[in-house]
Amino acid sequence: ARTALVPGFWQGEMADELGFEKHGDLRLNLYNSSSAEIYAKKGYASVIVSPEVGVSVTQGLAAEMPKGYIIYGRLPLMTMEKCMIRDSFSGKDDRATCRYCDTHPYTKLADRTGAEFIVMREFPHRNVIFNSVPTYMADKPLKGLFSHAIFTDETPERVDAVIAQIEKKMPAKTKFRRL
């Protein structure tokens, strides 16, 4: 089956038109049973519950479909329609001639403490800023929930290592945050 990870309402409608099986992304901000019911009625096969909702609440959330929880990854903090990568790093003034994102799909932005936030190109001149530290929940019990990981700038070797940690439910080996 053709599947789509859907971050918003209009993308769900597009997935329907194209014949995709829909799975709700964390950006749908599903946080209670009423929200889950709406997405079930709209034909979603599964949903990832908003990371703001704790594990125990998520486990108790009534839903007619499988529910997922983020167990690894940098969470998206902000989506920007103005190209921060172009404006901050390329030196180009004209959006039409800027090709910086073609060779730099992501870059980093540091705050006053030195924490580095990944800025990733999502669409030409749309950027998503991700948290500086990945979430890690693989060593916590998530009964009744499927696991979802978000990979951004990890190398293939790091992805393999994280997947191995997740499969073994091992504690994190690097700096992380909990949900």
Secondary structure per residue as TSV (DSSP state, phi and psi in degrees):
chain	resnum	aa	ss	phi	psi
A	1	A	-	360.0	145.5
A	2	R	-	-82.8	129.2
A	3	T	E	-123.4	154.7
A	4	A	E	-136.8	134.3
A	5	L	E	-89.7	111.3
A	6	V	E	-102.0	120.4
A	7	P	-	-95.1	-7.0
A	8	G	S	-159.1	167.5
A	9	F	H	-59.0	-47.5
A	10	W	H	-67.1	-29.9
A	11	Q	H	-68.9	-31.6
A	12	G	H	-65.0	-41.8
A	13	E	H	-63.5	-40.0
A	14	M	H	-65.2	-41.7
A	15	A	H	-60.2	-40.6
A	16	D	H	-61.5	-47.7
A	17	E	H	-61.0	-33.8
A	18	L	H	-90.7	-1.5
A	19	G	T	79.6	26.7
A	20	F	-	-89.5	148.9
A	21	E	E	-78.8	129.9
A	22	K	E	-95.7	135.7
A	23	H	E	-128.4	126.1
A	24	G	E	-77.8	128.3
A	25	D	-	-81.4	164.0
A	26	L	G	-62.3	-22.1
A	27	R	G	-71.8	-7.2
A	28	L	G	-72.8	-12.3
A	29	N	-	58.3	43.9
A	30	L	-	-73.9	122.2
A	31	Y	-	-138.0	-0.1
A	32	N	S	-153.3	174.6
A	33	S	H	-64.2	-32.8
A	34	S	H	-64.1	-42.7
A	35	S	H	-62.1	-44.0
A	36	A	H	-60.8	-40.4
A	37	E	H	-62.4	-41.3
A	38	I	H	-60.2	-47.4
A	39	Y	H	-68.6	-33.9
A	40	A	H	-63.2	-43.9
A	41	K	H	-65.1	-29.1
A	42	K	T	-83.0	2.8
A	43	G	T	88.3	20.7
A	44	Y	E	-74.0	137.5
A	45	A	E	-79.0	-29.2
A	46	S	E	-161.2	167.0
A	47	V	E	-142.2	149.0
A	48	I	E	-100.4	122.9
A	49	V	-	-73.2	145.0
A	50	S	-	-52.7	136.0
A	51	P	T	-65.9	-13.8
A	52	E	T	-72.1	-18.1
A	53	V	S	-86.7	130.8
A	54	G	-	-68.4	163.0
A	55	V	H	-59.3	-47.3
A	56	S	H	-63.2	-39.4
A	57	V	H	-66.7	-42.2
A	58	T	H	-61.4	-42.5
A	59	Q	H	-62.9	-32.4
A	60	G	H	-89.5	-2.8
A	61	L	-	-70.4	123.1
A	62	A	-	-72.4	129.7
A	63	A	-	-154.2	142.8
A	64	E	S	-88.1	15.6
A	65	M	S	-146.6	164.3
A	66	P	-	-61.9	143.8
A	67	K	E	-116.3	140.0
A	68	G	E	-117.1	164.0
A	69	Y	E	-139.5	143.5
A	70	I	E	-71.7	122.2
A	71	I	E	-109.7	-15.5
A	72	Y	E	-155.0	144.4
A	73	G	E	131.2	160.4
A	74	R	-	-79.0	124.6
A	75	L	-	-79.5	141.4
A	76	P	E	-69.3	132.0
A	77	L	E	-102.5	-34.3
A	78	M	E	-157.1	141.3
A	79	T	E	-110.5	131.2
A	80	M	E	-120.2	126.2
A	81	E	S	-79.6	-20.1
A	82	K	S	-88.9	128.9
A	83	C	-	-73.3	98.7
A	84	M	H	-67.3	-36.9
A	85	I	H	-62.1	-48.1
A	86	R	I	-62.7	-48.5
A	87	D	I	-71.2	-30.9
A	88	S	I	-94.1	-26.7
A	89	F	I	-123.7	-23.2
A	90	S	I	-90.5	-25.5
A	91	G	-	77.6	7.3
A	92	K	-	-92.8	137.9
A	93	D	-	-96.9	-26.7
A	94	D	-	-98.0	116.9
A	95	R	G	-58.0	-37.6
A	96	A	G	-65.8	-30.3
A	97	T	G	-101.5	-3.4
A	98	C	-	-72.7	125.2
A	99	R	-	-124.3	13.2
A	100	Y	H	-58.3	-42.7
A	101	C	H	-64.9	-24.7
A	102	D	H	-63.4	-32.1
A	103	T	H	-109.0	-8.2
A	104	H	-	-131.9	77.7
A	105	P	S	-67.6	-17.7
A	106	Y	E	-150.3	157.8
A	107	T	E	-146.2	-176.4
A	108	K	E	-125.0	148.1
A	109	L	E	-123.8	127.0
A	110	A	E	-102.0	141.2
A	111	D	-	-93.7	-174.5
A	112	R	T	-66.3	-19.0
A	113	T	T	-91.6	-6.2
A	114	G	-	94.8	-2.3
A	115	A	-	-65.4	135.4
A	116	E	E	-105.1	123.4
A	117	F	E	-104.6	130.9
A	118	I	E	-76.0	132.5
A	119	V	E	-112.8	116.0
A	120	M	E	-117.3	139.9
A	121	R	E	-74.2	125.0
A	122	E	E	-104.0	-32.6
A	123	F	E	-155.3	156.1
A	124	P	T	-47.4	113.8
A	125	H	T	68.9	18.6
A	126	R	E	-111.4	131.0
A	127	N	E	-122.0	148.1
A	128	V	E	-119.1	130.3
A	129	I	E	-97.8	126.6
A	130	F	E	-106.6	153.4
A	131	N	-	-56.7	153.7
A	132	S	S	-73.6	-24.9
A	133	V	S	-125.1	134.7
A	134	P	-	-71.9	151.3
A	135	T	E	-77.4	146.0
A	136	Y	E	-141.5	117.6
A	137	M	-	-131.2	8.2
A	138	A	T	-63.2	-24.3
A	139	D	T	-92.5	9.0
A	140	K	S	-106.3	145.7
A	141	P	-	-69.5	131.0
A	142	L	-	-127.6	58.9
A	143	K	T	-60.1	130.1
A	144	G	T	80.4	4.7
A	145	L	E	-119.5	144.4
A	146	F	E	-89.1	157.5
A	147	S	E	-96.8	143.7
A	148	H	E	-133.5	134.7
A	149	A	E	-118.4	147.3
A	150	I	E	-117.2	118.0
A	151	F	-	-108.6	134.8
A	152	T	S	-118.1	-79.3
A	153	D	S	-109.1	13.1
A	154	E	-	-65.9	144.7
A	155	T	-	-73.3	162.3
A	156	P	H	-56.3	-36.5
A	157	E	H	-65.9	-40.3
A	158	R	H	-67.6	-39.4
A	159	V	H	-59.0	-47.4
A	160	D	H	-59.9	-41.4
A	161	A	H	-65.6	-42.5
A	162	V	H	-64.9	-43.7
A	163	I	H	-61.0	-40.6
A	164	A	H	-62.8	-42.4
A	165	Q	H	-61.6	-43.0
A	166	I	H	-63.1	-47.6
A	167	E	H	-60.5	-34.0
A	168	K	H	-92.1	-1.4
A	169	K	T	54.9	40.0
A	170	M	-	-79.7	153.3
A	171	P	-	-64.1	156.5
A	172	A	-	-63.5	147.3
A	173	K	S	-106.2	-1.9
A	174	T	S	-132.5	176.8
A	175	K	-	-61.3	137.7
A	176	F	-	-153.6	175.4
A	177	R	B	-130.3	156.6
A	178	R	-	-104.1	158.2
A	179	L	-	-97.5	360.0
